[in-house]
Amino acid sequence: MPDDVVEVVHDLRAPLSVASGYLSMLMDGTFGPAPGQWCAPLEVLGTKLEEARLLIDEILVLRRMDCAPVARSGNDQVNLTEAARTAAARAQPRARLLQGSVVVDTGRVHSAIAKGDQRRTLRILDNLINNALVYSGTTRRVVVRVEQEDGPQVAVEDSGSGISEECRAQLFEPFVRDEGSAEVGSGLGLFISRTLARQMGGDLTFHRRRGHSGSRFVLHLPSAQGPRLPDARSA
């Protein structure tokens, strides 16, 4: 990615921050009560500003991945139960803007400890949850499940219409978007997320939800208590 493009993208952060600040003041009544007919347009504006911020973040992460050597975690550990709850909490403001919900289901898993990096794990979960909110259709319901199958994993499920057959083969390639969907994204989130997962010795996989519409993305990480998981890329 050319350096001048990255500089422009980076410089966009400042005006976006100013716009977001003024929008927040308009919504919280700092300048006085907003007319009722402003509510819906202000919510749309908030959603679009957040989408722009996420796109900038994704492009800058992609640039860092291009420039830096692949760094694999050593003895670092991450509690996937805590990470899932943190990511879900961080997504609540956007979920409310979209009139949706994000819930965490840990089932009987009290603590899923994996080998990995906390920051990368949260970046992956943020991407998956934000994608799920966008593609969840009218219900906008997202479930984050912490599971212990062959190892510790976190699944993010949406209630949308699913992903087309044509798109699945290239789902984790950069700039790939589902042309059959009415939603528009950068096409970078899944590519970045899988790359980060593999840097930690894990993987990110896609599954159709059995008996339901919608998609299920699963972040697999090596168990901190056992051997490394088999490489899902060979499955």
Beta strands, then each sheet from edge to edge (+ up, - down):
strand 1: 77-79
strand 2: 101-105
strand 3: 113-115
strand 4: 141-148
strand 5: 152-157
strand 6: 203-208
strand 7: 215-220
sheet 1: 1+ 3-
sheet 2: 2+ 4+ 5- 7+ 6-
end
